[in-house]
Amino acid sequence: MPNTISFSDHFLQFLREDYPKLPSVEQKIISQFIADYCKHGFTVPPLCGRNKSSADVPDDNKRNFALKYGLWHYHIGIPSYEMGNRLGDWTSVKIVNYMNRDATRDKKGKCKANIKLVSIASHPPFIIPNLSHITGETFPQT
């Protein structure tokens, strides 16, 4: 069964306004991430970047927000992957913030998308997406 993906309104705005202005290599990395996730999920390879819960923060309010909405982030490899630093391996400056729907299924255990992309951000410092980043949901045309 293929992995499903959706986009928040904020992520759609990024795709419309900022994505076209990115260097073509960054556009390709983002597009390839979406295609690889839909085909393979977070399987290594092809998706080798660090993938972790965004609840691993010292602030209780931010931790609870991340847990409530199933927020995770994936190091996408822009501008490149770092193989060893204080944050670990396969990290990068740019991350994809997403809602892990497998962690936030409805009461019947169903979800319309495995993940919902909410933003592309720089890291460090790590900043948890806010409520305006995660609202709305659109499914890509297949």
TIMI-2910 file (N, C-alpha, C, CB; in pm, 1 decimal, decimal comma, always signed):
<rs>
+----------+----------+----------+----------+----------+----------+----------+----------+----------+----------+----------+----------+------+
!      n_x !      n_y !      n_z !     ca_x !     ca_y !     ca_z !      c_x !      c_y !      c_z !     cb_x !     cb_y !     cb_z ! resn !
+----------+----------+----------+----------+----------+----------+----------+----------+----------+----------+----------+----------+------+
!    +84,4 !   -117,6 !     +0,0 !     +0,0 !     +0,0 !     +0,0 !    +89,5 !   +124,6 !     +0,0 !    -96,3 !     -0,6 !   +122,6 !  Met !
!    +65,1 !   +217,2 !    -91,7 !   +150,2 !   +336,5 !    -96,6 !   +129,1 !   +425,5 !    +25,4 !   +122,6 !   +416,0 !   -224,1 !  Pro !
!   +230,5 !   +499,9 !    +57,6 !   +221,5 !   +597,2 !   +166,5 !   +153,8 !   +722,2 !   +113,2 !   +362,6 !   +630,5 !   +225,4 !  Asn !
!    +66,6 !   +778,8 !   +193,8 !     -6,2 !   +897,0 !   +149,1 !    +47,7 !  +1021,6 !   +217,3 !   -156,2 !   +881,9 !   +176,8 !  Thr !
!    +31,5 !  +1133,1 !   +149,0 !    +85,8 !  +1259,5 !   +195,3 !    -17,6 !  +1368,8 !   +168,5 !   +221,6 !  +1291,6 !   +125,4 !  Ile !
!    -19,1 !  +1468,5 !   +253,9 !   -103,5 !  +1586,1 !   +230,7 !    -23,4 !  +1709,4 !   +269,8 !   -238,3 !  +1577,9 !   +312,0 !  Ser !
!    -79,5 !  +1826,7 !   +239,2 !    -10,6 !  +1952,5 !   +263,2 !    -98,4 !  +2046,3 !   +344,2 !    +29,8 !  +2018,1 !   +131,0 !  Phe !
!    -39,6 !  +2112,6 !   +442,6 !   -111,8 !  +2218,0 !   +515,1 !   -123,9 !  +2339,9 !   +423,4 !    -38,5 !  +2255,7 !   +649,6 !  Ser !
!   -211,5 !  +2431,8 !   +460,4 !   -224,6 !  +2555,9 !   +383,6 !    -91,6 !  +2631,4 !   +378,9 !   -334,3 !  +2645,6 !   +444,4 !  Asp !
!    -19,0 !  +2631,1 !   +490,5 !   +110,6 !  +2699,4 !   +496,5 !   +209,5 !  +2636,2 !   +398,1 !   +167,7 !  +2694,6 !   +640,3 !  His !
!   +211,7 !  +2502,7 !   +391,6 !   +303,6 !  +2435,4 !   +299,6 !   +264,3 !  +2463,2 !   +154,5 !   +305,2 !  +2283,4 !   +326,3 !  Phe !
!   +134,4 !  +2466,4 !   +126,4 !    +90,1 !  +2500,4 !     -9,2 !   +133,8 !  +2641,5 !    -47,5 !    -62,7 !  +2487,8 !    -20,4 !  Leu !
!   +127,2 !  +2733,6 !    +46,8 !   +173,5 !  +2870,0 !    +20,8 !   +323,2 !  +2869,0 !    -10,3 !   +143,8 !  +2962,2 !   +142,0 !  Gln !
!   +400,2 !  +2789,2 !    +64,0 !   +543,3 !  +2773,5 !    +35,7 !   +563,4 !  +2721,9 !   -107,2 !   +609,2 !  +2676,7 !   +138,0 !  Phe !
!   +485,9 !  +2620,4 !   -146,2 !   +500,8 !  +2564,2 !   -280,6 !   +468,3 !  +2667,0 !   -389,0 !   +410,9 !  +2441,8 !   -296,6 !  Leu !
!   +369,7 !  +2750,0 !   -365,2 !   +329,7 !  +2851,7 !   -463,8 !   +427,7 !  +2968,9 !   -470,1 !   +190,5 !  +2903,9 !   -431,0 !  Arg !
!   +472,6 !  +3016,0 !   -353,6 !   +547,2 !  +3141,7 !   -349,3 !   +698,6 !  +3126,4 !   -337,8 !   +499,0 !  +3222,5 !   -235,6 !  Glu !
!   +744,9 !  +3033,5 !   -256,7 !   +888,8 !  +3023,3 !   -229,3 !   +959,4 !  +2915,3 !   -311,5 !   +910,3 !  +2995,7 !    -82,9 !  Asp !
!   +893,6 !  +2802,3 !   -329,2 !   +953,6 !  +2690,7 !   -402,5 !  +1004,1 !  +2732,8 !   -541,1 !   +852,2 !  +2577,6 !   -416,7 !  Tyr !
!   +926,1 !  +2808,5 !   -620,8 !   +974,9 !  +2847,0 !   -753,8 !  +1101,8 !  +2933,0 !   -750,7 !   +866,6 !  +2921,6 !   -827,0 !  Pro !
!  +1128,8 !  +2998,4 !   -639,5 !  +1246,2 !  +3085,6 !   -627,0 !  +1370,5 !  +3010,4 !   -579,4 !  +1216,0 !  +3199,3 !   -531,1 !  Lys !
!  +1353,5 !  +2885,9 !   -536,7 !  +1466,5 !  +2807,1 !   -486,9 !  +1557,0 !  +2765,7 !   -601,8 !  +1417,0 !  +2682,7 !   -410,8 !  Leu !
!  +1685,6 !  +2742,9 !   -572,3 !  +1773,2 !  +2685,4 !   -674,3 !  +1717,2 !  +2550,5 !   -720,1 !  +1918,0 !  +2669,0 !   -619,8 !  Pro !
!  +1739,4 !  +2517,2 !   -845,3 !  +1681,8 !  +2394,0 !   -900,9 !  +1724,8 !  +2269,8 !   -823,3 !  +1721,8 !  +2379,2 !  -1046,9 !  Ser !
!  +1846,5 !  +2268,8 !   -769,0 !  +1891,3 !  +2152,0 !   -693,0 !  +1806,2 !  +2134,2 !   -566,7 !  +2040,7 !  +2165,9 !   -655,4 !  Val !
!  +1767,7 !  +2244,3 !   -501,4 !  +1682,8 !  +2234,9 !   -382,3 !  +1540,6 !  +2193,9 !   -419,9 !  +1680,9 !  +2368,9 !   -306,9 !  Glu !
!  +1490,7 !  +2245,4 !   -531,6 !  +1359,2 !  +2202,8 !   -579,4 !  +1357,7 !  +2052,0 !   -602,7 !  +1321,3 !  +2277,5 !   -709,1 !  Gln !
!  +1464,6 !  +2002,2 !   -663,9 !  +1472,3 !  +1858,9 !   -693,3 !  +1475,8 !  +1777,2 !   -564,4 !  +1596,5 !  +1828,0 !   -779,0 !  Lys !
!  +1550,2 !  +1821,8 !   -464,4 !  +1558,0 !  +1749,0 !   -337,1 !  +1420,9 !  +1742,0 !   -271,2 !  +1659,3 !  +1816,1 !   -242,0 !  Ile !
!  +1347,8 !  +1851,8 !   -269,5 !  +1214,9 !  +1853,7 !   -207,4 !  +1118,5 !  +1764,6 !   -285,3 !  +1160,2 !  +1998,2 !   -200,0 !  Ile !
!  +1118,1 !  +1777,1 !   -417,5 !  +1030,2 !  +1694,0 !   -500,6 !  +1064,2 !  +1546,5 !   -486,4 !  +1040,2 !  +1735,8 !   -647,4 !  Ser !
!  +1194,0 !  +1515,8 !   -481,4 !  +1236,1 !  +1376,2 !   -468,3 !  +1197,7 !  +1320,4 !   -331,9 !  +1387,4 !  +1363,5 !   -489,8 !  Gln !
!  +1206,6 !  +1402,9 !   -226,6 !  +1163,1 !  +1359,5 !    -93,8 !  +1016,4 !  +1317,4 !    -97,9 !  +1184,1 !  +1472,2 !    +10,2 !  Phe !
!   +931,6 !  +1400,3 !   -158,0 !   +788,3 !  +1369,3 !   -164,6 !   +765,3 !  +1240,1 !   -242,6 !   +710,1 !  +1485,7 !   -230,0 !  Ile !
!   +830,3 !  +1226,4 !   -357,8 !   +814,3 !  +1105,3 !   -439,1 !   +866,3 !   +981,8 !   -366,2 !   +887,2 !  +1121,2 !   -573,0 !  Ala !
!   +984,4 !   +993,0 !   -304,7 !  +1041,7 !   +878,4 !   -232,8 !   +955,7 !   +839,3 !   -114,3 !  +1183,5 !   +910,1 !   -185,5 !  Asp !
!   +904,8 !   +938,7 !    -39,6 !   +819,2 !   +905,1 !    +73,9 !   +693,7 !   +831,6 !    +26,7 !   +780,5 !  +1032,4 !   +151,8 !  Tyr !
!   +630,2 !   +882,4 !    -78,1 !   +506,9 !   +819,1 !   -126,5 !   +531,5 !   +675,5 !   -170,8 !   +447,8 !   +899,5 !   -242,2 !  Cys !
!   +647,4 !   +649,3 !   -226,0 !   +677,4 !   +514,6 !   -275,9 !   +732,7 !   +422,2 !   -167,8 !   +776,3 !   +523,0 !   -390,0 !  Lys !
!   +816,8 !   +475,3 !    -79,1 !   +889,9 !   +389,7 !    +14,4 !   +864,3 !   +418,3 !   +161,9 !  +1034,3 !   +402,2 !    -11,6 !  His !
!   +796,0 !   +527,4 !   +195,4 !   +787,6 !   +568,5 !   +335,0 !   +924,6 !   +617,3 !   +379,5 !   +737,7 !   +451,9 !   +425,6 !  Gly !
!   +949,4 !   +612,2 !   +507,8 !  +1079,4 !   +656,8 !   +558,7 !  +1178,1 !   +540,5 !   +560,1 !  +1064,9 !   +716,7 !   +700,7 !  Phe !
!  +1189,9 !   +471,9 !   +447,8 !  +1279,6 !   +358,2 !   +434,3 !  +1419,9 !   +407,4 !   +400,0 !  +1228,1 !   +260,2 !   +326,5 !  Thr !
!  +1519,4 !   +344,5 !   +460,7 !  +1659,1 !   +376,0 !   +432,8 !  +1716,7 !   +264,4 !   +347,7 !  +1741,0 !   +394,3 !   +564,3 !  Val !
!  +1781,6 !   +292,8 !   +233,2 !  +1757,0 !   +409,9 !   +151,3 !  +1620,9 !   +398,2 !    +83,1 !  +1868,6 !   +427,5 !    +47,0 !  Pro !
!  +1570,3 !   +498,2 !    +18,9 !  +1638,3 !   +619,0 !    -25,8 !  +1639,0 !   +733,1 !    +74,8 !  +1576,1 !   +666,0 !   -150,2 !  Pro !
!  +1551,1 !   +733,2 !   +174,2 !  +1544,7 !   +846,6 !   +267,3 !  +1633,5 !   +820,5 !   +388,1 !  +1399,2 !   +872,3 !   +312,6 !  Leu !
!  +1753,6 !   +876,9 !   +382,9 !  +1855,0 !   +850,1 !   +484,9 !  +1865,9 !   +958,4 !   +591,2 !  +1987,6 !   +832,7 !   +419,7 !  Cys !
!  +1796,9 !  +1069,7 !   +574,9 !  +1809,1 !  +1181,2 !   +668,5 !  +1757,3 !  +1147,3 !   +806,8 !  +1735,6 !  +1300,9 !   +615,7 !  Gly !
!  +1808,0 !  +1220,6 !   +905,1 !  +1761,2 !  +1202,3 !  +1043,2 !  +1614,2 !  +1239,9 !  +1049,8 !  +1845,0 !  +1288,2 !  +1143,9 !  Arg !
!  +1536,2 !  +1154,8 !  +1114,7 !  +1391,8 !  +1171,4 !  +1125,8 !  +1356,3 !  +1154,5 !  +1272,0 !  +1313,7 !  +1069,2 !  +1035,4 !  Asn !
!  +1299,1 !  +1258,5 !  +1333,1 !  +1272,3 !  +1245,1 !  +1476,1 !  +1151,3 !  +1324,7 !  +1520,6 !  +1392,4 !  +1288,5 !  +1555,2 !  Lys !
!  +1100,6 !  +1284,3 !  +1633,6 !   +989,1 !  +1355,2 !  +1694,7 !  +1033,0 !  +1496,1 !  +1732,0 !   +936,7 !  +1279,4 !  +1819,1 !  Ser !
!   +944,0 !  +1591,5 !  +1713,5 !   +973,4 !  +1729,8 !  +1751,6 !   +942,1 !  +1756,1 !  +1898,1 !   +894,7 !  +1826,2 !  +1664,2 !  Ser !
!   +901,4 !  +1652,1 !  +1970,2 !   +869,6 !  +1667,0 !  +2112,6 !   +993,5 !  +1660,0 !  +2200,9 !   +771,2 !  +1560,1 !  +2155,3 !  Ala !
!  +1109,1 !  +1638,3 !  +2141,4 !  +1233,8 !  +1628,5 !  +2216,9 !  +1290,2 !  +1768,6 !  +2241,3 !  +1337,2 !  +1540,1 !  +2141,4 !  Asp !
!  +1215,2 !  +1846,8 !  +2319,6 !  +1253,5 !  +1984,5 !  +2353,1 !  +1235,2 !  +2004,8 !  +2503,1 !  +1168,7 !  +2088,7 !  +2271,8 !  Val !
!  +1311,1 !  +2097,4 !  +2564,3 !  +1302,3 !  +2115,0 !  +2709,5 !  +1176,1 !  +2186,8 !  +2758,0 !  +1421,3 !  +2190,6 !  +2756,6 !  Pro !
!  +1110,3 !  +2262,0 !  +2672,3 !   +992,9 !  +2339,9 !  +2711,9 !   +867,4 !  +2251,3 !  +2713,4 !   +972,8 !  +2460,1 !  +2616,0 !  Asp !
!   +800,8 !  +2241,4 !  +2828,9 !   +682,9 !  +2154,6 !  +2841,9 !   +570,0 !  +2193,4 !  +2747,5 !   +632,1 !  +2157,6 !  +2984,1 !  Asp !
!   +543,2 !  +2322,5 !  +2731,6 !   +435,2 !  +2365,8 !  +2642,3 !   +462,7 !  +2325,4 !  +2498,0 !   +416,3 !  +2517,5 !  +2651,2 !  Asn !
!   +586,1 !  +2344,3 !  +2453,4 !   +622,6 !  +2306,2 !  +2316,9 !   +619,3 !  +2154,8 !  +2300,3 !   +761,7 !  +2360,3 !  +2281,3 !  Lys !
!   +667,3 !  +2082,9 !  +2401,0 !   +664,5 !  +1936,7 !  +2396,4 !   +520,5 !  +1886,9 !  +2385,8 !   +733,1 !  +1877,0 !  +2521,3 !  Arg !
!   +432,3 !  +1941,2 !  +2469,1 !   +292,5 !  +1898,7 !  +2467,4 !   +224,8 !  +1932,2 !  +2334,8 !   +216,5 !  +1963,8 !  +2582,3 !  Asn !
!   +256,3 !  +2048,8 !  +2277,1 !   +201,6 !  +2086,8 !  +2147,2 !   +248,0 !  +1988,1 !  +2039,6 !   +244,0 !  +2231,2 !  +2110,3 !  Phe !
!   +377,3 !  +1955,7 !  +2040,7 !   +431,8 !  +1861,8 !  +1942,4 !   +368,3 !  +1723,8 !  +1957,6 !   +584,5 !  +1851,4 !  +1957,0 !  Ala !
!   +347,8 !  +1679,5 !  +2079,6 !   +284,2 !  +1549,4 !  +2102,2 !   +137,7 !  +1550,7 !  +2059,6 !   +295,1 !  +1509,8 !  +2249,7 !  Leu !
!    +67,2 !  +1656,7 !  +2092,1 !    -75,5 !  +1666,4 !  +2058,0 !    -97,7 !  +1656,4 !  +1907,4 !   -133,9 !  +1798,2 !  +2110,4 !  Lys !
!    -12,3 !  +1721,7 !  +1830,3 !    -30,5 !  +1725,6 !  +1685,4 !    +61,2 !  +1628,9 !  +1610,1 !     -7,0 !  +1865,5 !  +1635,6 !  Tyr !
!   +133,2 !  +1545,3 !  +1681,7 !   +219,1 !  +1446,3 !  +1616,7 !   +325,7 !  +1510,0 !  +1529,4 !   +135,8 !  +1352,3 !  +1533,6 !  Gly !
!   +388,7 !  +1616,5 !  +1579,2 !   +488,2 !  +1688,1 !  +1499,2 !   +623,5 !  +1617,6 !  +1501,2 !   +503,6 !  +1831,0 !  +1550,0 !  Leu !
!   +677,3 !  +1599,8 !  +1383,5 !   +808,7 !  +1540,8 !  +1362,5 !   +883,4 !  +1629,8 !  +1264,2 !   +798,3 !  +1393,1 !  +1310,0 !  Trp !
!  +1012,6 !  +1604,8 !  +1249,8 !  +1089,1 !  +1674,2 !  +1146,6 !  +1192,1 !  +1579,8 !  +1086,2 !  +1157,9 !  +1799,7 !  +1204,5 !  His !
!  +1214,4 !  +1600,4 !   +956,4 !  +1305,4 !  +1518,3 !   +877,3 !  +1412,1 !  +1609,1 !   +816,8 !  +1228,6 !  +1439,7 !   +765,9 !  Tyr !
!  +1537,9 !  +1572,3 !   +837,3 !  +1649,9 !  +1646,6 !   +778,5 !  +1658,1 !  +1608,8 !   +630,9 !  +1786,1 !  +1615,7 !   +853,2 !  His !
!  +1629,2 !  +1706,7 !   +546,1 !  +1607,7 !  +1679,6 !   +403,8 !  +1735,7 !  +1681,4 !   +319,4 !  +1511,4 !  +1780,0 !   +348,5 !  Ile !
!  +1845,8 !  +1729,3 !   +374,5 !  +1971,7 !  +1727,3 !   +299,5 !  +2002,1 !  +1855,1 !   +223,0 !  +1970,0 !  +1614,1 !   +204,1 !  Gly !
!  +1941,8 !  +1965,1 !   +263,3 !  +1971,4 !  +2095,1 !   +201,7 !  +2049,3 !  +2177,9 !   +302,9 !  +1839,8 !  +2169,6 !   +156,9 !  Ile !
!  +2167,1 !  +2229,0 !   +271,1 !  +2231,8 !  +2218,0 !   +141,7 !  +2299,5 !  +2083,5 !   +119,0 !  +2331,8 !  +2327,0 !   +126,7 !  Pro !
!  +2331,3 !  +2011,5 !   +226,1 !  +2390,6 !  +1877,8 !   +215,3 !  +2375,5 !  +1810,5 !   +351,2 !  +2542,7 !  +1884,2 !   +170,6 !  Ser !
!  +2406,4 !  +1681,9 !   +355,4 !  +2402,2 !  +1610,3 !   +483,2 !  +2534,9 !  +1623,5 !   +555,8 !  +2368,2 !  +1462,0 !   +461,5 !  Tyr !
!  +2527,4 !  +1637,8 !   +687,3 !  +2645,5 !  +1634,7 !   +773,0 !  +2647,6 !  +1497,5 !   +838,1 !  +2644,2 !  +1750,9 !   +880,7 !  Glu !
!  +2761,6 !  +1432,8 !   +831,0 !  +2768,5 !  +1294,6 !   +876,4 !  +2808,8 !  +1278,2 !  +1021,6 !  +2863,2 !  +1220,3 !   +791,9 !  Met !
!  +2852,2 !  +1381,7 !  +1084,4 !  +2887,4 !  +1368,4 !  +1224,7 !  +2906,0 !  +1503,6 !  +1289,7 !  +3013,1 !  +1285,9 !  +1240,0 !  Gly !
!  +2814,4 !  +1539,4 !  +1375,3 !  +2827,9 !  +1662,1 !  +1453,5 !  +2757,2 !  +1639,7 !  +1585,9 !  +2769,1 !  +1786,5 !  +1377,5 !  Asn !
!  +2745,1 !  +1744,6 !  +1665,8 !  +2685,7 !  +1727,1 !  +1798,7 !  +2539,3 !  +1683,9 !  +1793,0 !  +2697,0 !  +1855,9 !  +1877,2 !  Arg !
!  +2473,2 !  +1705,7 !  +1678,5 !  +2332,6 !  +1666,3 !  +1663,1 !  +2315,9 !  +1524,6 !  +1610,4 !  +2262,4 !  +1762,3 !  +1570,7 !  Leu !
!  +2425,9 !  +1461,6 !  +1570,3 !  +2419,1 !  +1325,0 !  +1518,9 !  +2455,1 !  +1319,3 !  +1372,0 !  +2280,6 !  +1267,2 !  +1540,2 !  Gly !
!  +2420,0 !  +1208,3 !  +1308,2 !  +2453,3 !  +1190,7 !  +1167,7 !  +2331,5 !  +1216,5 !  +1079,5 !  +2507,8 !  +1049,8 !  +1143,2 !  Asp !
!  +2357,5 !  +1233,9 !   +950,7 !  +2253,8 !  +1257,6 !   +849,6 !  +2164,9 !  +1376,4 !   +886,2 !  +2168,0 !  +1132,4 !   +831,9 !  Trp !
!  +2228,5 !  +1482,7 !   +936,3 !  +2155,7 !  +1605,2 !   +966,9 !  +2182,5 !  +1707,7 !   +856,7 !  +2196,7 !  +1661,5 !  +1106,4 !  Thr !
!  +2096,5 !  +1806,5 !   +849,0 !  +2114,5 !  +1914,1 !   +752,0 !  +2054,7 !  +2041,9 !   +808,3 !  +2049,6 !  +1878,3 !   +615,5 !  Ser !
!  +2091,6 !  +2153,4 !   +748,2 !  +2040,9 !  +2282,9 !   +792,8 !  +1889,8 !  +2291,2 !   +771,0 !  +2112,5 !  +2397,7 !   +718,2 !  Val !
!  +1841,6 !  +2244,2 !   +657,9 !  +1698,2 !  +2250,8 !   +627,2 !  +1627,7 !  +2122,2 !   +670,5 !  +1676,1 !  +2275,3 !   +476,2 !  Lys !
!  +1508,8 !  +2142,2 !   +726,8 !  +1425,5 !  +2029,7 !   +768,8 !  +1284,8 !  +2047,2 !   +712,1 !  +1421,4 !  +2018,3 !   +924,2 !  Ile !
!  +1215,7 !  +1934,6 !   +701,0 !  +1073,3 !  +1934,5 !   +667,8 !   +999,4 !  +1905,6 !   +797,5 !  +1038,1 !  +1828,2 !   +555,1 !  Val !
!   +915,3 !  +1999,1 !   +840,3 !   +828,8 !  +1974,8 !   +955,4 !   +701,9 !  +1908,1 !   +904,7 !   +796,4 !  +2107,7 !  +1032,6 !  Asn !
!   +657,7 !  +1803,9 !   +975,1 !   +537,9 !  +1733,3 !   +930,8 !   +461,6 !  +1677,4 !  +1049,1 !   +574,2 !  +1621,2 !   +834,0 !  Tyr !
!   +335,2 !  +1648,1 !  +1023,1 !   +251,4 !  +1581,1 !  +1122,2 !   +255,4 !  +1432,4 !  +1090,9 !   +103,6 !  +1636,4 !  +1121,2 !  Met !
!   +297,6 !  +1354,3 !  +1188,5 !   +304,0 !  +1209,3 !  +1173,9 !   +166,0 !  +1153,5 !  +1205,5 !   +413,8 !  +1146,5 !  +1267,4 !  Asn !
!    +89,2 !  +1125,5 !  +1103,4 !    -47,8 !  +1080,6 !  +1122,5 !    -56,0 !   +940,8 !  +1180,5 !   -121,6 !  +1085,3 !   +992,4 !  Arg !
!    +47,6 !   +860,9 !  +1163,5 !    +46,3 !   +728,5 !  +1225,8 !    +46,5 !   +742,2 !  +1377,2 !   +167,2 !   +644,7 !  +1179,3 !  Asp !
!    +91,5 !   +857,5 !  +1426,9 !    +93,3 !   +883,1 !  +1571,2 !    -33,9 !   +952,7 !  +1618,6 !   +214,5 !   +967,5 !  +1607,7 !  Ala !
!   -116,9 !  +1001,4 !  +1525,7 !   -236,9 !  +1077,1 !  +1564,2 !   -359,9 !  +1028,0 !  +1488,7 !   -216,1 !  +1227,0 !  +1538,2 !  Thr !
!   -378,4 !   +899,4 !  +1484,5 !   -494,5 !   +842,9 !  +1414,3 !   -623,7 !   +877,1 !  +1486,9 !   -480,6 !   +690,4 !  +1401,0 !  Arg !
!   -733,4 !   +876,7 !  +1411,4 !   -862,4 !   +903,9 !  +1474,8 !   -905,9 !   +784,0 !  +1559,2 !   -969,8 !   +936,8 !  +1368,2 !  Asp !
!  -1018,1 !   +794,3 !  +1624,1 !  -1062,7 !   +690,7 !  +1717,7 !  -1084,6 !   +556,0 !  +1650,3 !  -1190,3 !   +734,1 !  +1785,6 !  Lys !
!  -1110,7 !   +554,7 !  +1521,8 !  -1131,0 !   +429,5 !  +1449,1 !   -999,9 !   +375,3 !  +1392,5 !  -1231,9 !   +449,8 !  +1336,3 !  Lys !
!   -890,0 !   +444,0 !  +1420,7 !   -760,1 !   +397,7 !  +1373,2 !   -733,1 !   +430,1 !  +1227,8 !   -749,1 !   +251,1 !  +1393,0 !  Gly !
!   -806,6 !   +526,3 !  +1172,4 !   -789,5 !   +560,3 !  +1031,9 !   -735,2 !   +701,8 !  +1017,8 !   -922,1 !   +546,2 !   +956,4 !  Lys !
!   -664,2 !   +724,2 !   +908,8 !   -620,4 !   +858,9 !   +875,1 !   -618,9 !   +870,9 !   +724,0 !   -480,1 !   +890,8 !   +935,9 !  Cys !
!   -640,9 !   +991,4 !   +674,9 !   -644,8 !  +1012,4 !   +530,4 !   -505,3 !  +1021,3 !   +469,5 !   -722,6 !  +1138,4 !   +498,4 !  Lys !
!   -408,0 !  +1059,7 !   +547,6 !   -270,9 !  +1069,4 !   +498,8 !   -177,6 !  +1023,9 !   +609,7 !   -236,9 !  +1214,7 !   +452,8 !  Ala !
!    -72,1 !   +953,5 !   +572,2 !    +25,3 !   +911,1 !   +671,6 !    +98,6 !  +1030,3 !   +731,1 !   +124,7 !   +813,8 !   +610,0 !  Asn !
!   +133,5 !  +1127,7 !   +645,0 !   +198,2 !  +1249,2 !   +694,1 !   +135,9 !  +1371,3 !   +626,3 !   +351,5 !  +1244,6 !   +668,5 !  Ile !
!   +140,4 !  +1483,4 !   +699,2 !    +98,2 !  +1612,0 !   +642,4 !   +216,2 !  +1707,1 !   +654,4 !    -30,0 !  +1669,7 !   +715,5 !  Lys !
!   +268,2 !  +1752,5 !   +540,1 !   +380,3 !  +1845,2 !   +540,1 !   +330,8 !  +1982,4 !   +582,1 !   +448,1 !  +1851,1 !   +401,0 !  Leu !
!   +403,5 !  +2045,7 !   +676,7 !   +358,4 !  +2174,7 !   +728,6 !   +455,8 !  +2289,5 !   +701,7 !   +335,0 !  +2163,6 !   +876,1 !  Val !
!   +585,5 !  +2261,7 !   +691,5 !   +679,3 !  +2370,8 !   +662,4 !   +817,3 !  +2316,6 !   +629,4 !   +688,2 !  +2467,4 !   +781,0 !  Ser !
!   +895,2 !  +2402,2 !   +566,6 !  +1038,8 !  +2381,5 !   +547,8 !  +1104,4 !  +2488,3 !   +634,4 !  +1083,7 !  +2391,6 !   +392,9 !  Ile !
!  +1200,6 !  +2449,1 !   +715,6 !  +1261,3 !  +2544,7 !   +808,4 !  +1410,5 !  +2518,0 !   +822,2 !  +1193,1 !  +2537,7 !   +946,1 !  Ala !
!  +1479,8 !  +2614,1 !   +880,8 !  +1621,6 !  +2597,2 !   +913,5 !  +1633,9 !  +2543,4 !  +1054,9 !  +1699,1 !  +2731,1 !   +898,8 !  Ser !
!  +1743,1 !  +2469,6 !  +1077,7 !  +1762,9 !  +2403,8 !  +1206,8 !  +1911,8 !  +2377,4 !  +1221,6 !  +1679,5 !  +2270,5 !  +1218,2 !  His !
!  +1983,1 !  +2419,6 !  +1322,4 !  +1936,5 !  +2490,8 !  +1440,5 !  +1924,7 !  +2640,5 !  +1416,3 !  +2029,4 !  +2465,0 !  +1556,4 !  Pro !
!  +1857,2 !  +2711,3 !  +1504,1 !  +1785,6 !  +2656,5 !  +1618,8 !  +1654,6 !  +2593,1 !  +1572,9 !  +1758,6 !  +2766,3 !  +1724,2 !  Pro !
!  +1610,6 !  +2495,2 !  +1647,7 !  +1486,3 !  +2427,3 !  +1614,9 !  +1368,8 !  +2508,3 !  +1668,1 !  +1484,8 !  +2283,9 !  +1672,6 !  Phe !
!  +1276,5 !  +2541,0 !  +1579,9 !  +1155,6 !  +2614,1 !  +1617,9 !  +1035,5 !  +2529,4 !  +1577,8 !  +1150,3 !  +2756,3 !  +1550,5 !  Ile !
!   +953,4 !  +2493,7 !  +1674,7 !   +835,4 !  +2411,5 !  +1648,0 !   +734,6 !  +2493,0 !  +1567,5 !   +771,6 !  +2360,4 !  +1780,7 !  Ile !
!   +676,3 !  +2432,8 !  +1463,5 !   +572,2 !  +2504,0 !  +1389,0 !   +458,8 !  +2545,9 !  +1481,7 !   +517,8 !  +2416,4 !  +1274,8 !  Pro !
!   +391,8 !  +2654,9 !  +1445,9 !   +278,8 !  +2697,9 !  +1527,9 !   +147,9 !  +2651,5 !  +1464,6 !   +279,0 !  +2851,7 !  +1545,4 !  Asn !
!    +38,0 !  +2680,2 !  +1530,8 !    -92,7 !  +2632,0 !  +1486,5 !   -126,2 !  +2678,9 !  +1344,9 !   -200,7 !  +2678,5 !  +1583,1 !  Leu !
!    -86,3 !  +2800,2 !  +1308,7 !   -116,7 !  +2849,3 !  +1173,7 !    -44,0 !  +2769,7 !  +1065,3 !    -79,7 !  +2996,7 !  +1162,2 !  Ser !
!    +67,4 !  +2705,1 !  +1100,1 !   +140,3 !  +2623,5 !  +1002,6 !    +71,3 !  +2490,7 !   +974,7 !   +281,2 !  +2598,0 !  +1051,5 !  His !
!     -7,5 !  +2441,5 !  +1068,6 !    -60,2 !  +2305,3 !  +1053,5 !   -206,6 !  +2300,2 !  +1011,0 !    -44,3 !  +2231,1 !  +1182,5 !  Ile !
!   -271,5 !  +2415,0 !   +996,1 !   -413,4 !  +2414,6 !   +960,3 !   -433,3 !  +2390,0 !   +810,9 !   -478,4 !  +2547,1 !  +1000,5 !  Thr !
!   -551,6 !  +2341,5 !   +778,2 !   -586,7 !  +2312,9 !   +639,8 !   -523,1 !  +2184,2 !   +592,0 !   -545,2 !  +2427,4 !   +550,0 !  Gly !
!   -583,4 !  +2125,1 !   +490,0 !   -527,2 !  +2001,4 !   +435,4 !   -570,7 !  +1985,4 !   +290,9 !   -570,9 !  +1878,6 !   +519,0 !  Glu !
!   -472,5 !  +1966,6 !   +205,0 !   -495,9 !  +1944,1 !    +63,1 !   -416,4 !  +1822,0 !    +21,3 !   -456,7 !  +2068,8 !    -22,0 !  Thr !
!   -476,7 !  +1741,4 !    -64,0 !   -410,6 !  +1622,3 !   -114,7 !   -359,9 !  +1649,9 !   -255,7 !   -506,5 !  +1500,3 !   -113,1 !  Phe !
!   -237,4 !  +1604,9 !   -286,6 !   -183,9 !  +1629,8 !   -420,6 !   -263,3 !  +1554,2 !   -526,2 !    -36,1 !  +1589,8 !   -427,6 !  Pro !
!   -263,8 !  +1608,4 !   -646,2 !   -326,5 !  +1540,5 !   -759,7 !   -241,5 !  +1419,8 !   -795,5 !   -342,5 !  +1636,5 !   -882,5 !  Gln !
!   -305,8 !  +1308,7 !   -821,8 !   -229,4 !  +1188,6 !   -861,2 !   -257,2 !  +1151,6 !  -1003,7 !   -262,2 !  +1070,7 !   -770,7 !  Thr !
+----------+----------+----------+----------+----------+----------+----------+----------+----------+----------+----------+----------+------+
</rs>
